[in-house]
Amino acid sequence: MVDLIQWPAMVITVIAAWMVGSQRKFKRNWGFWLFLFSNVLWIVWGWHDGAYALIVLQLCLAFLNIRGALKNRTSESKPSS
C-alpha cells in the first residue's frame, strides 16, 4: 500500500513546481507548501523502500523550499523599484 504513495507525491510535486513558477506571490507560497508536503510523501515512500539517498535529497529540497518560502514572504514587504 505504501508503494502507491509515489503517485500522489509525483502529482503534488508537479503541481508545486507549476505554482512556484507563478508571478503571484500567493500561488508561489502555496507551491512551496505543496513542495514540503511532497517532500514528506517522498520521505515516507523512500523509508519504506529503503531509498536513503532519496530521503537525503528530499531533506535537502525541503530546506531549499523553506528558504524559498521565507524569501517569498520577505519579498512581499519590500517595495518594488
Backbone as ProteinMPNN parsed JSONL, in Angstrom:
{"seq_chain_A": "MVDLIQWPAMVITVIAAWMVGSQRKFKRNWGFWLFLFSNVLWIVWGWHDGAYALIVLQLCLAFLNIRGALKNRTSESKPSS", "coords_chain_A": {"N_chain_A": [[0.822, -1.208, 0.0], [1.984, 1.211, 0.724], [3.594, 1.666, -1.441], [1.992, 2.955, -3.279], [2.074, 5.605, -2.589], [3.936, 6.99, -4.034], [2.749, 7.935, -6.385], [0.736, 10.026, -5.789], [2.633, 11.707, -4.622], [4.286, 12.362, -6.768], [2.462, 13.72, -8.451], [1.732, 15.891, -6.828], [4.221, 17.113, -6.559], [4.685, 17.996, -9.2], [2.54, 19.811, -9.527], [3.223, 21.623, -7.526], [5.66, 22.618, -8.533], [4.714, 23.94, -10.789], [3.174, 25.938, -9.554], [5.079, 27.35, -8.037], [6.44, 28.612, -10.021], [4.816, 30.726, -10.641], [3.869, 34.164, -11.092], [2.444, 35.355, -9.162], [2.498, 36.008, -5.752], [0.957, 34.712, -3.827], [0.273, 32.244, -5.035], [2.869, 31.229, -5.42], [3.647, 30.916, -2.75], [1.863, 28.908, -1.886], [2.792, 26.92, -3.557], [5.338, 26.382, -2.469], [4.551, 25.271, -0.006], [3.174, 23.032, -0.91], [5.305, 21.695, -2.113], [6.754, 21.064, 0.211], [4.959, 19.279, 1.403], [5.009, 17.267, -0.519], [7.669, 16.517, -0.215], [7.551, 15.253, 2.279], [5.882, 13.086, 1.645], [7.524, 11.75, -0.24], [9.646, 11.072, 1.432], [8.431, 9.283, 3.215], [7.765, 7.244, 1.399], [10.34, 6.629, 0.462], [11.592, 5.727, 2.811], [10.159, 3.397, 3.344], [10.873, 1.945, 1.094], [13.564, 1.763, 1.331], [15.18, 3.652, 0.16], [17.533, 5.524, 0.71], [19.165, 7.579, -0.248], [17.314, 9.073, -1.649], [15.784, 9.999, 0.485], [17.63, 11.691, 1.791], [17.997, 13.534, -0.271], [15.375, 14.622, -0.401], [15.221, 15.835, 2.115], [17.164, 17.822, 1.801], [15.97, 19.252, -0.309], [13.651, 20.051, 1.008], [14.72, 21.843, 2.857], [15.583, 23.823, 1.038], [13.087, 24.56, 0.026], [11.849, 25.644, 2.284], [13.53, 27.817, 2.654], [12.963, 29.191, 0.268], [10.238, 29.768, 0.681], [10.425, 31.51, 2.857], [11.901, 33.599, 1.703], [10.056, 34.367, -0.232], [8.072, 35.364, 1.412], [9.379, 37.572, 2.631], [9.838, 39.128, 0.403], [7.395, 40.204, -0.095], [7.117, 42.327, 1.632], [8.978, 44.149, 0.787], [9.392, 47.176, -0.99], [8.635, 47.62, -4.443], [10.897, 48.477, -7.086]], "CA_chain_A": [[0.0, 0.0, 0.0], [2.859, 2.382, 0.776], [4.117, 1.892, -2.791], [1.095, 3.858, -4.005], [2.354, 6.989, -2.192], [4.77, 7.649, -5.033], [1.938, 8.599, -7.418], [0.323, 11.371, -5.355], [3.831, 12.519, -4.388], [4.708, 12.857, -8.069], [1.483, 14.702, -8.928], [1.854, 17.084, -5.982], [5.493, 17.752, -6.917], [4.495, 18.701, -10.476], [1.663, 20.964, -9.267], [4.012, 22.585, -6.744], [6.611, 23.267, -9.437], [3.92, 24.868, -11.601], [2.755, 27.077, -8.733], [6.252, 28.133, -7.656], [6.791, 29.414, -11.188], [3.826, 31.781, -10.839], [4.258, 35.532, -10.756], [1.652, 35.768, -7.994], [3.122, 35.563, -4.508], [0.056, 33.779, -3.159], [0.453, 30.926, -5.662], [4.214, 30.76, -5.109], [3.648, 30.467, -1.358], [1.2, 27.6, -1.867], [3.7, 25.986, -4.216], [6.354, 25.959, -1.502], [3.92, 24.367, 0.961], [2.929, 21.755, -1.596], [6.598, 21.024, -2.223], [7.067, 20.48, 1.523], [4.096, 18.111, 1.569], [5.53, 16.204, -1.383], [8.893, 16.036, 0.415], [7.155, 14.3, 3.324], [5.407, 11.87, 0.983], [8.669, 11.044, -0.804], [10.425, 10.502, 2.539], [7.703, 8.088, 3.671], [7.942, 6.205, 0.391], [11.755, 6.254, 0.453], [11.868, 4.944, 4.015], [9.562, 2.077, 3.13], [11.584, 1.264, 0.017], [14.997, 1.733, 1.613], [15.85, 4.587, -0.76], [18.066, 6.511, 1.646], [19.639, 8.752, -0.996], [16.106, 9.859, -1.926], [15.417, 10.67, 1.736], [18.568, 12.808, 1.971], [17.634, 14.519, -1.296], [14.132, 15.29, -0.008], [15.537, 16.721, 3.243], [17.842, 18.993, 1.223], [14.97, 20.026, -1.043], [12.762, 20.675, 1.996], [15.445, 23.022, 3.341], [15.51, 24.843, -0.011], [11.698, 25.028, -0.055], [11.637, 26.538, 3.433], [14.261, 29.048, 2.315], [12.188, 29.883, -0.762], [9.009, 30.296, 1.29], [10.801, 32.674, 3.661], [12.25, 34.684, 0.77], [8.803, 34.817, -0.836], [7.386, 36.167, 2.432], [10.052, 38.859, 2.817], [9.716, 39.939, -0.809], [6.101, 40.891, -0.055], [7.22, 43.563, 2.397], [9.897, 45.065, 0.127], [8.765, 47.961, -2.064], [9.206, 47.352, -5.765], [11.592, 49.655, -7.605]], "C_chain_A": [[0.862, 1.268, 0.0], [3.45, 2.683, -0.6], [3.264, 2.871, -3.588], [1.349, 5.325, -3.672], [3.151, 7.722, -3.266], [3.952, 8.401, -6.087], [1.38, 9.941, -6.966], [1.518, 12.279, -5.086], [4.31, 13.138, -5.697], [3.763, 13.944, -8.573], [1.606, 16.002, -8.131], [3.146, 17.833, -6.3], [5.349, 18.555, -8.205], [3.617, 19.94, -10.286], [2.426, 22.037, -8.5], [4.998, 23.332, -7.635], [5.902, 24.286, -10.325], [3.577, 26.123, -10.793], [3.94, 27.949, -8.317], [6.704, 29.028, -8.806], [5.842, 30.565, -11.455], [4.405, 33.146, -10.483], [3.497, 36.047, -9.535], [2.236, 35.159, -6.726], [2.269, 34.545, -3.781], [0.232, 32.366, -3.714], [1.838, 30.362, -5.371], [4.274, 30.225, -3.691], [2.999, 29.085, -1.24], [2.075, 26.536, -2.518], [4.776, 25.476, -3.276], [5.769, 24.989, -0.479], [3.605, 23.017, 0.335], [4.226, 20.978, -1.796], [6.968, 20.358, -0.9], [6.226, 19.233, 1.789], [4.603, 16.955, 0.707], [6.845, 15.661, -0.838], [8.578, 14.992, 1.481], [6.697, 12.987, 2.685], [6.568, 11.064, 0.4], [9.526, 10.406, 0.286], [9.749, 9.244, 3.065], [7.909, 6.945, 2.684], [9.386, 5.7, 0.376], [12.144, 5.412, 1.642], [11.371, 3.514, 3.84], [10.364, 1.261, 2.116], [13.085, 1.155, 0.262], [15.814, 2.641, 0.697], [16.403, 5.767, 0.049], [18.643, 7.743, 0.945], [18.455, 9.662, -1.34], [15.675, 10.623, -0.675], [16.323, 11.873, 1.977], [18.262, 13.911, 0.962], [16.394, 15.299, -0.879], [14.343, 16.21, 1.187], [16.242, 17.98, 2.751], [16.852, 19.878, 0.473], [13.983, 20.708, -0.095], [13.42, 21.929, 2.564], [15.366, 24.153, 2.315], [14.095, 25.399, -0.161], [11.36, 25.954, 1.102], [12.323, 27.872, 3.179], [13.482, 29.862, 1.279], [10.915, 30.498, -0.209], [9.32, 31.536, 2.117], [11.176, 33.855, 2.769], [10.999, 35.234, 0.08], [8.05, 35.712, 0.135], [8.039, 37.534, 2.574], [9.969, 39.722, 1.58], [8.381, 40.668, -0.86], [6.206, 42.237, 0.645], [8.149, 44.574, 1.758], [9.166, 45.857, -0.948], [9.426, 47.649, -3.398], [9.821, 48.627, -6.325], [11.057, 50.113, -8.918]], "O_chain_A": [[0.52, 2.264, -0.636], [3.774, 3.834, -0.893], [3.772, 3.546, -4.483], [0.887, 6.205, -4.398], [3.048, 8.943, -3.391], [4.421, 9.404, -6.626], [1.529, 10.925, -7.691], [1.434, 13.489, -5.296], [4.696, 14.307, -5.73], [4.215, 14.976, -9.069], [1.586, 17.09, -8.707], [3.158, 19.064, -6.308], [5.842, 19.68, -8.289], [3.921, 21.002, -10.829], [2.291, 23.226, -8.791], [5.154, 24.547, -7.505], [6.43, 25.368, -10.581], [3.681, 27.24, -11.301], [3.808, 29.171, -8.253], [7.289, 30.087, -8.578], [6.044, 31.314, -12.41], [5.322, 33.253, -9.668], [3.871, 37.063, -8.948], [2.442, 33.948, -6.641], [2.797, 33.611, -3.179], [0.329, 31.403, -2.952], [1.983, 29.169, -5.108], [4.887, 29.185, -3.45], [3.532, 28.201, -0.569], [2.095, 25.386, -2.08], [5.097, 24.288, -3.274], [6.409, 24.0, -0.121], [3.753, 21.979, 0.979], [4.25, 19.754, -1.667], [7.442, 19.222, -0.886], [6.722, 18.248, 2.337], [4.623, 15.806, 1.147], [7.119, 14.469, -0.978], [9.256, 13.969, 1.575], [7.08, 11.906, 3.134], [6.599, 9.84, 0.526], [10.072, 9.321, 0.088], [10.419, 8.246, 3.333], [8.193, 5.815, 3.082], [9.629, 4.496, 0.288], [12.938, 4.481, 1.511], [12.074, 2.552, 4.151], [10.516, 0.048, 2.258], [13.798, 0.522, -0.518], [17.006, 2.413, 0.491], [15.824, 6.853, 0.071], [18.608, 8.84, 1.503], [18.587, 10.886, -1.322], [15.246, 11.773, -0.77], [15.845, 12.952, 2.325], [18.268, 15.092, 1.31], [16.372, 16.524, -0.998], [13.71, 17.263, 1.268], [15.955, 19.079, 3.225], [16.885, 21.103, 0.598], [13.529, 21.82, -0.367], [12.763, 22.956, 2.734], [15.112, 25.303, 2.673], [13.924, 26.585, -0.444], [10.657, 26.947, 0.915], [11.761, 28.931, 3.458], [13.358, 31.08, 1.406], [10.548, 31.613, -0.578], [8.565, 32.508, 2.086], [10.802, 34.992, 3.058], [10.901, 36.437, -0.163], [7.453, 36.709, -0.272], [7.345, 38.549, 2.631], [10.024, 40.947, 1.69], [8.242, 41.648, -1.592], [5.487, 43.177, 0.308], [8.128, 45.746, 2.135], [8.406, 45.287, -1.731], [10.637, 47.439, -3.466], [9.326, 49.725, -6.072], [11.547, 51.095, -9.475]]}, "name": "protein", "num_of_chains": 1, "seq": "MVDLIQWPAMVITVIAAWMVGSQRKFKRNWGFWLFLFSNVLWIVWGWHDGAYALIVLQLCLAFLNIRGALKNRTSESKPSS"}
